[in-house]
Amino acid sequence: MEDNKQDLFNRVEDALNNIRPFLQSDGGDIELLEITENGIAKVKLMGNCDGCKMSSSTMKAGVEATVKNFVPEIQAVEAV
């Protein structure tokens, strides 16, 4: 992975670390899988977050907003 991509990946990881305690308090977690060329962060929701009916609103309101705030280069966050 080139330096810029690694830096971007690390910055998104740092942003996720800010919201991870909230997810873990509900028995869930999140894993960053990849960042596409067009700035889409692909994540995996785990534990209670996987399949939760609130997970899509959690993604947009919490996860995506936080990531975009910390890393403006990210266009969107998608659960895969």
Steps between C-alpha positions, in 0.01 A plus 500: 500500500649834405562758771202723418260207503646372827474847652136530390426150636662589834306826526170322437599239763564784747156645424338159555684471831309808616164328453604143572422528877141601414461196275668268749271620780213350300691176439615590151812609320623619162792402279643707215549270203613733222483846352415509132667724242194731506511552878247244621593342834373141508436370849370185662253531785552229760332361808161653581553762227489235228140477384368747757203697369661819635830432324418696184414812700803441724713483185377831358450700820796374700761315303493684168465845657790436737726360230425786260562752778844353576588406141333737249642304205254219576187530286292233676514204737335176391439183694581185304 
